[in-house]
């Protein structure tokens, strides 16, 4: 049964109409941009942040632990998406535009799929939380992108606000609750890989300097002090 546009007494539906109403008043070029960003762009951006996090993690003194934390990001997203399969089937919530009129739908092919929970919101928040555990600066950036993802999904007319919140909650729960188990497996794995030809994937090679590390003089002393200072972790990680 369709719900008229004026019936927005339900806060969930009212917020959806308010956000999606922006799409009706915006120029078509902006709608196309938001659609691309909400469907692909943010996920691409999060993947690039993951690459940056990996490059930074390889340079840390606790590189195997940091890289293990980054590996947990895509794994946790995969687990959250698997967990969403029975949840979406049990809730069986249609897309908002199927049951309610007056919505501006900016992407096709969603009518036969479930609305709760939002897969895009789950993936984006899962990456953001996992990144935050390894590198807080990147985690904050990813968290901002995840919030933007949720806004875009409502702007596009394909998800209720509670679909987005549900995706955020599912991803956060999976990342945090399963992190100790995951790290118990991934950290030894990364330590083992660091002793194989795949070591460059885990730890960046360090330069030896002009004196090759052999000079015992003042230059060597400065180098040793720099190494000791570098060995102090700058970011919290899953092992902390």
Buried (B, 14 or more C-beta within 10 A) or exposed (E): EEBEEEBBEEEEBEBBBEBBBBBEEBEEEEBEBBBBBBBEBBBEBBEEBBEBBBEBBBEBBBBBBBBBBBBBBBBBBEBBBEBBEEBBEEBEBBBBBBBBEBBBBBEEEBEEEBBBBBBBBBBBBBBBBBBBBBBBBBBEBBBEBBBBBBBBBBBBBBBBBBBBBBBBBBBBBBBBEBBEEBBEEBBEBBBEBBEEEEBEBBBBEEEEBEEEEEEEEEEBEEBEEEEEEEEEBEBBBBBE
